[in-house]
Amino acid sequence: MAKKAAATEAPEKTKKIKASGFAPLKFQEYTITQKRSGRFQVVDAKGKNINAAAKEKVLLSAKVLKGSFKKAGGEETPAT
């Protein structure tokens, strides 16, 4: 019977802290959040995800990411 008493006690509530430390950025036309994996998610005002080149453009304009994302080996110099 002592086990039932221990099971009914509520465990202490702990505060949830985001591991990434990145606060969501909310703009009029989109919202930028960071996933637990470290990648960014961009959602438009209608609730649809933005992907690919449009996502890169939004992240660069919001100054979340820096630089360009050209694939390595895309430009090859011809052998002379």
N, C-alpha and C positions, 0 to 999 in steps of 0.2 A: 504494500500500500504506500510505502514511502516513495516508490518510483513514480506513482501518479502525481504526487504533490510536486515533485521536481519537474515533471513534464509540463505542468500547468503554469509554472512561473515564466514570465516573459523574459526573453534574453535582452541584454542591454542593447540599445540601438546605437549603431556606430554611424558616424558621418561618412558619406560617400565623397571621396575626393577623386577628381579625374586624374588619371596617371599622366596624361600628356601635358597638363597645365595650359592647354590652349582653350581659351574661351570662344564660344561660337560668335562669329561675326555676322550680324544681320544687316542687310542692305534692303533697299526698297524692292529690288527685282530678284534677289537671291539670298541664300543663307549658306555660310561656309562653316562646316564642323570638321573635327578631326576624329577619325575612328581609333579604336584601341590599338589597331595594327600600325598606326602612325600615318596612314594615308588620309587624304582629305576628301570630303564629300561636299558637293555643291548641289543645292536644291533650289529650283526656281520658285517664284511666288505661288505657282499653281500646285506645287508639291512634287514635281517631276525632277528626277536626277538629270544633271548636266554632265556629259561625258566627252572624252576625246579632246579635240583641239579647242572646242568652246570652253571646256573646263580649264585647260591650261591658260587660256586667254583671261578668264575670270580670276584665277589664282595669281597670275602675274600682275594684273591691273590692281588687285587688292593688296599687292606687295606681301603676299603670304609666301610665295616662292620667288627665287631669284634665278636669272640665267635663262638659257634656252635649252630645249630638250630635243636636240637633233640626234638621230640614231647614229651610233658609232659605225664608221665604215661606209657611210652613205656617200661621201665624196671621195673618189679615188683619183689619184693623179696618174695620168697615162704615162707609161714607160717610154722613154725616148732613146 
